[in-house]
Amino acid sequence: CALPILNEYDGPLPNVIHFCQRYIIGDWLFAKHRPHLKEFFSCDSPLLKDPPMDLEKTLYAGVPEKIGEKKTLTAKNAKMNAFMVCGIHAAMNEAGEFFKKNHCEGKGEKTLQLYHTIVAK
């Protein structure tokens, strides 16, 4: 992800991010309770797929439990959710790559997209 908002912003970024909710923008999601994350730090688990570079321009959030349903996002909410999804994906993949480099035979493929792991009702 590329977040131009960070280039325009010259203030401090948060030191701590509280993962108190799930973050959804478009068809991209991070939710700490997804079953696929329980095995993330294993040799067989894929890394998280990289979100698109222009994710913050997506002004809706899909509703994973209801296929086809979308919730409109304001530009501010889109930037906030894009910041979280992009930041968390990057941090998780960096840690996952370190784990795989030191405990497995190489790096994992970036194929896991958590949004698509939720079963619609």
N, C-alpha and C positions, 0 to 999 in steps of 0.2 A: 504494500500500500504506500501511496505517497499522500501525505497530508499537507497541502499547501498552507493550511491554517497555521501550522507550526512555524513555517518560514515567515509568516506575517506577524507572529506573536513574539514579542521580545521579553515577556515576563517569565517567571519561574514555572516549571512544570511540576506536577505533583510528585512528591517523594514516595507516597504510598497510594496504591489503588486498592480500594475495597471491592472485592468481587461479591457484592451483596445481591446481585440479580443476574439474570441472563441478558446478554446484549445482542440485539438483532438489528440488522440493516440489510435490506434486500433479502437475498437468500443466504446470508452469512450470519453465523451465530457463534457466540461463546457462552457456554453454561457449565459451571464447574461440576455439576452433578451428572453430566452425561456419562453413561456406562462405558463408553469408548475411551474415556480419559483414565479410568481405573488401571488400565494396562498400557497407558501411553509410554511409560518408561520401561519398555521391554524391547527386545531385539526384533520381535515380529510386528510391532505396531507401526503403522505409517505415521509420518509427520503430518501436521496440519497443512492443508492446501493453502497457498498464498491467495489472499483476497485481491480483487482487481485494483489497479492503481488509482482509479477514480471512484472508489467506494463512497466517499463522502457526498458525491453528487446524487446518490440514490436516495430518493425522498419517500421511501416506503419501507416497511418492515413486513416481511412475510410472517404468516402465522403457521408455524410448522405443524401444529396439531390439526389444522383445517386447511387442507390442500386448496390452493387457489385464493385464499383469503389474504388480503393485504391491509395493513394499517398505515395511514398517511403519517409521515414524519415532517416536522418543521425543519428548516435548514439547520437550526441550532441543534436539534435532537439528532439529526443525521450526522453532523460533525462529531457530536459527543459519542454516539454509538460507533462510528467509524474509527475514532481515536481508540476506543476500548478494544474493538475487534482486531484492528491492525496491531495495536501494541501487545495484546495478549498473544495473538498468533505468533508474532515475531519472538517474544520472550519464550513461549513454549517450544517453538522450533529450535531456538538457539540452545536451550537446555536439552532438548531431545537429541540434537545433533552431537552435543558434547557427550551425552550418555552413550549413544551408539558408537561414537568414535573410540571411546575408552572401554566399552564393555561388549561390543558386538563387532561384527566384521564390516564396518563401513557405515554409511549414512542410509537413512530410510527415505522412501519416496514420499513426496508431498501430495498425498491423495485423499487424506481424511478431511471431510467437510461436515462438521457436526450438525448443521441444519438438516442434512439428509439422513441423519441417524434417528430422527424422531418419527415414530409411527403415527400416522394421521388417524384420528378417531372418526 
